Amino acid sequence: MAMPDSARPRPTPTSASYSITVRIYAVPDASVVGRLATAVTEAGGMVTAIDVSESRHDRITIDVTCSAGNGEHSEEIVAALRALEGIEVHRVSDRTFLLHLGGKISVESKVPLRTRDDLSMAYTPGVGRVSLALAAHPEDVSKLTIKGNSVAVVTDGSAVLGLGNIGPGAALPVMEGKAALFKRFADIDAWPICLDTQDVDEIVQTVKHIAPGFGGINLEDISAPRCFEVEARLRAELDIPVFHDDQHGTAIVVLAALTNALRCVRKGLASIRVVVSGGGAAGTAIVDLLLAAGVRHVLVWDKEGILSPTDTALSVAKAELARKTNPEGVTGDLHDALCGADVFIGVSAPRVLPAEWIGDMAEDPVVFALANPDPETDVDEARKYATILATGRSDYPNQINNVLAFPGVFRGLLDSQASEVTTAMLLRAASALAHCVSDEQLNPAYIVPSVFDPSVPKAVAAAVREAAQPPSRVMGDRGME
């Protein structure tokens, strides 16, 4: 008797981040490849390649590459392969770990170093002339060195992805990845800087000491409220732009996605009611940018409940957030906040939002469940209630991904030689990103462009450059068009 659909276990969504290659020794048999593929599929995996790497009269060697949903699922797939008759699992390789062997970035010379003349110009004695010229004219450092195209990606390892306070060494692969994205999407040379301190004074002093070699500072994975003070002090004390991507990159993409979501449901920023789940770094920046964009009604929910200015136990940062968003002093839980709300934006924790609560929101609810890797709600269930649904994951439509913002933002900052990051830049960047989705492309399953759309970093960079120009210059440029 067939199992009813409702009783079947829900398949685990597979991901390339849990991709494995299993090397198998098998008896020569024409059916073996089919049996291997069937075993992986029945275990819920996705076969991406099957290669016969060696064939002998007594044995064939087969590499089976497949994607799983998580580490435990990978083990289940391997166990299913081991259970096949005539099969010996020789080795299991995790493709994600293999990709990271030796690191993901390197330094390469942009100039040829083939002859003595090359060396004499690139290094001594010719480089001395350049150094003396820069000592006399320090304003030219950005033109004659890597400074004009370089960004420091700085972390203290205190809030890495959704993994928490795992330290600077464990944070290094993430910072390397960030540097690789800078290069891939904006041709910016970025350097991972992992600091072995979580003291605000030491972080600020260290970044100030290394700042002369960089055109911008990208703060990354520094926990709240420490990140607020670090960013504020560095912005006040440095003459190069400082950008905390977990805050402002997230806020830019959220505002762009919300702009397009509201285009779909025909609502305006000024009239909607928004609930933000999570009052940390990302939540605070999202709220600030939404308010700057014209949103008037916001409630923030966190572990304390709905943040209210009447709650004297709140931290300084959360009390300020409550004052800006909830002047009436509304109290209650997340369900209370959601009743009648138009938009839910989650930057908090997995499964805090039961899907059925979305049904208590206003007509055509918009839900951004951005906790990674596990969203605030069951995505498959939430689809039954939400008109528009976005997550931070790449295996669902509408991925809210910071890579849509930060490469273009820094490209614009470096090109304009900006000394600061302004709210006007963030708003322009969000608008430019939103308009990368045309009216013809826009639909509830496509509210943000692909991260591989080459027009995205160019559009964002152009918006930042324009916002960085003095008003008279911008008006003059437009007058010449």
SVG drawing of the C-alpha trace seen along z (x, -y; Angstrom):
<svg xmlns="http://www.w3.org/2000/svg" viewBox="-6 -74 75 84">
<polyline fill="none" stroke="black" stroke-width="0.4" points="0.0,0.0 1.4,-3.4 2.2,-5.9 -0.2,-8.9 1.5,-12.2 0.8,-13.7 2.7,-10.9 5.8,-11.0 8.8,-12.6 9.5,-16.1 12.6,-15.9 15.6,-17.9 16.5,-20.8 19.9,-20.0 22.7,-22.6 26.1,-22.7 27.6,-23.8 27.0,-20.2 28.4,-18.6 30.4,-15.4 32.3,-13.2 32.3,-9.5 35.0,-7.3 33.6,-3.8 35.2,-0.5 32.7,1.8 32.5,5.1 32.3,4.7 28.6,4.6 26.6,2.7 23.9,1.9 26.2,0.4 26.0,-3.2 22.2,-3.1 22.1,-1.5 24.4,-4.2 22.2,-7.0 19.1,-5.3 20.5,-4.9 21.5,-8.6 18.1,-9.8 16.2,-7.5 18.3,-8.9 17.1,-12.4 20.4,-13.5 20.9,-15.1 23.4,-13.5 25.5,-16.1 28.1,-13.8 29.0,-10.1 32.5,-9.5 34.3,-6.2 37.9,-7.1 39.5,-3.7 38.4,-0.4 40.1,3.0 39.0,6.5 38.2,7.1 37.1,3.7 35.9,0.3 36.5,-3.0 33.6,-5.4 33.4,-8.9 29.8,-9.9 29.3,-13.6 26.1,-14.6 24.5,-17.4 22.9,-16.9 20.9,-19.1 23.3,-19.1 26.1,-17.1 23.9,-14.5 22.1,-14.0 25.5,-13.5 26.2,-10.7 22.8,-9.1 23.6,-9.2 27.0,-7.5 25.4,-4.9 22.9,-4.1 25.8,-3.6 27.6,-1.4 24.6,0.8 24.6,1.7 25.9,5.2 29.2,5.3 30.1,1.8 33.0,0.6 33.1,-3.1 36.8,-3.9 36.8,-7.6 34.4,-10.5 35.6,-14.1 33.7,-17.2 33.9,-19.5 33.4,-22.6 36.5,-21.8 38.5,-20.9 37.7,-24.4 39.1,-26.0 42.4,-24.1 45.3,-26.6 42.8,-29.5 40.7,-31.2 42.6,-34.3 46.2,-35.2 48.4,-38.2 49.5,-38.6 51.7,-41.3 50.0,-43.6 53.3,-44.5 55.8,-42.2 59.0,-41.4 61.1,-39.7 64.1,-41.9 66.5,-44.1 64.8,-47.2 61.4,-45.9 62.9,-45.4 64.6,-48.8 61.3,-50.5 59.0,-48.4 61.4,-48.2 64.7,-49.8 66.0,-52.3 63.0,-53.6 60.5,-53.1 62.4,-55.6 61.5,-58.4 57.8,-57.5 58.1,-57.4 59.7,-60.9 57.0,-62.3 54.3,-60.9 56.0,-62.3 55.8,-65.7 52.3,-65.2 50.4,-62.7 47.2,-63.4 48.6,-61.3 48.9,-58.1 45.6,-56.8 46.6,-57.3 50.1,-55.8 49.5,-52.8 47.0,-50.1 45.3,-52.3 42.9,-53.7 41.5,-50.2 41.9,-48.4 39.5,-47.6 40.3,-46.1 37.8,-43.5 38.1,-43.7 36.6,-41.3 37.1,-40.4 35.3,-37.0 32.6,-37.8 29.5,-37.3 30.5,-35.1 27.6,-34.3 25.0,-32.6 27.8,-30.8 28.4,-33.3 31.6,-34.2 34.1,-31.7 37.2,-33.8 39.5,-35.4 41.0,-32.1 37.6,-30.5 36.4,-33.8 39.2,-33.9 37.5,-31.7 34.6,-34.0 36.8,-37.1 38.6,-35.4 35.3,-34.7 34.3,-38.4 37.6,-39.4 37.0,-37.1 33.5,-38.6 34.9,-42.1 37.3,-41.1 34.7,-39.1 31.9,-41.6 33.7,-45.0 37.4,-44.3 38.4,-45.6 41.4,-44.2 40.3,-43.4 42.3,-42.0 41.1,-39.8 42.1,-41.4 41.2,-39.1 42.0,-40.8 42.8,-38.8 41.0,-41.2 37.4,-42.1 38.2,-45.2 36.7,-48.3 39.7,-50.6 42.2,-48.0 40.1,-47.4 39.8,-51.1 43.5,-51.7 44.5,-48.8 42.3,-49.8 43.6,-53.4 47.2,-52.2 46.6,-50.1 44.2,-52.6 46.9,-54.4 47.2,-51.4 43.5,-51.2 40.9,-53.2 38.1,-52.0 37.3,-49.8 34.6,-47.1 33.7,-46.0 32.4,-42.4 30.9,-40.0 31.5,-42.2 28.7,-41.7 26.3,-44.3 26.5,-46.6 30.3,-46.7 30.0,-47.2 28.1,-50.4 30.8,-52.1 33.6,-50.7 32.0,-52.1 31.1,-55.4 34.6,-56.1 36.3,-55.0 34.0,-57.2 34.9,-60.1 38.6,-59.5 39.4,-58.3 39.4,-60.2 38.3,-57.1 34.9,-55.5 33.9,-53.0 31.1,-50.6 29.7,-47.8 28.3,-45.4 26.2,-43.4 24.3,-46.6 24.3,-48.8 24.7,-46.2 21.8,-44.3 19.7,-47.4 20.3,-48.4 19.2,-45.1 16.2,-44.9 15.0,-48.3 15.5,-47.5 13.6,-44.2 10.9,-45.9 10.5,-48.7 9.9,-46.0 7.7,-43.9 5.5,-46.9 5.4,-47.5 3.9,-44.1 1.2,-44.5 0.6,-48.2 1.4,-49.6 3.5,-52.7 6.3,-53.0 4.5,-55.7 1.4,-53.7 2.7,-50.2 3.2,-48.8 6.5,-46.9 7.6,-44.5 11.3,-43.9 12.4,-40.7 15.8,-41.3 17.2,-44.5 20.8,-43.8 23.2,-45.3 21.2,-44.4 17.8,-45.2 19.0,-48.6 20.4,-49.6 17.3,-48.3 15.1,-50.4 17.2,-53.5 17.2,-53.2 13.5,-52.4 12.7,-55.5 15.0,-57.6 13.2,-56.2 9.8,-57.3 8.4,-54.4 6.4,-55.7 5.1,-52.7 7.7,-50.2 7.8,-47.9 10.8,-45.9 10.5,-42.6 13.4,-40.9 13.9,-38.5 12.5,-41.3 9.3,-41.4 8.1,-44.4 10.8,-47.0 9.1,-49.8 10.6,-53.1 8.7,-52.4 10.9,-49.3 13.6,-50.6 15.6,-47.3 16.5,-47.7 20.1,-48.3 21.1,-51.8 21.1,-50.7 17.7,-49.0 16.1,-51.8 17.1,-54.2 15.7,-51.8 12.4,-51.6 12.2,-55.4 12.5,-55.7 10.0,-53.0 7.5,-52.7 6.7,-56.1 3.3,-55.0 4.9,-52.3 3.1,-49.3 4.0,-46.0 3.4,-42.4 4.9,-39.4 5.7,-38.8 2.1,-37.7 0.8,-40.9 3.1,-43.0 2.2,-41.1 -1.6,-41.5 -2.5,-43.8 1.1,-44.4 1.9,-44.6 5.6,-43.5 7.7,-41.1 11.5,-41.5 13.4,-38.8 17.0,-39.2 16.9,-37.1 16.6,-33.4 15.2,-30.2 11.5,-29.3 10.3,-32.3 7.4,-32.9 4.8,-30.1 3.6,-30.2 -0.1,-30.5 0.6,-33.9 1.2,-35.3 -2.5,-34.8 -3.2,-37.4 -1.2,-40.1 -2.8,-42.6 -3.9,-41.7 -1.0,-40.7 1.6,-40.2 5.3,-40.5 7.6,-38.2 11.4,-38.5 12.7,-35.6 16.5,-36.3 18.0,-34.2 20.6,-31.9 20.8,-29.0 17.5,-28.4 14.9,-31.1 12.5,-32.5 9.6,-30.5 9.0,-27.2 9.3,-28.5 7.1,-25.8 4.3,-26.5 4.8,-30.3 4.1,-30.2 0.5,-29.3 0.0,-32.6 2.5,-35.2 2.0,-37.0 5.7,-37.6 8.4,-35.6 12.1,-36.2 14.9,-34.5 18.7,-34.7 19.1,-31.4 20.1,-30.7 17.9,-27.6 14.7,-29.7 13.5,-32.6 14.1,-36.2 17.5,-35.7 18.3,-38.8 22.1,-38.7 24.5,-41.5 26.7,-40.8 24.0,-42.7 25.2,-45.8 28.7,-46.0 30.8,-45.5 29.0,-48.3 28.9,-50.5 32.7,-50.3 33.3,-50.7 31.4,-54.0 33.2,-55.1 36.6,-54.4 36.0,-55.9 34.7,-59.1 37.4,-59.1 34.7,-59.6 35.8,-60.2 32.6,-59.0 29.4,-56.9 26.2,-58.9 22.5,-58.0 22.0,-59.6 24.4,-57.1 22.6,-54.2 19.2,-55.4 20.5,-56.0 22.2,-52.5 18.9,-50.9 16.9,-52.7 19.5,-51.8 19.4,-48.1 15.6,-48.1 15.5,-49.5 17.8,-46.7 14.5,-44.7 12.4,-46.0 8.6,-46.2 8.7,-43.3 10.8,-41.1 9.1,-42.0 6.8,-39.4 6.3,-38.0 9.1,-35.4 11.6,-38.0 11.9,-41.1 15.7,-41.3 18.1,-40.8 20.5,-37.9 23.8,-38.3 25.4,-37.5 23.7,-40.3 26.6,-42.4 24.5,-45.6 24.0,-45.5 27.4,-46.6 27.6,-49.1 24.2,-50.6 24.9,-50.7 28.4,-52.2 27.0,-54.9 24.4,-55.8 27.0,-56.1 29.3,-58.2 26.4,-60.6 25.5,-60.8 29.2,-61.5 29.4,-64.5 28.8,-68.1 25.4,-69.4 26.8,-72.0 28.9,-69.4 26.0,-67.0 23.8,-69.8 26.6,-70.9 27.0,-67.3 23.3,-67.0 23.3,-70.3 25.9,-69.0 23.9,-65.9"/>
</svg>
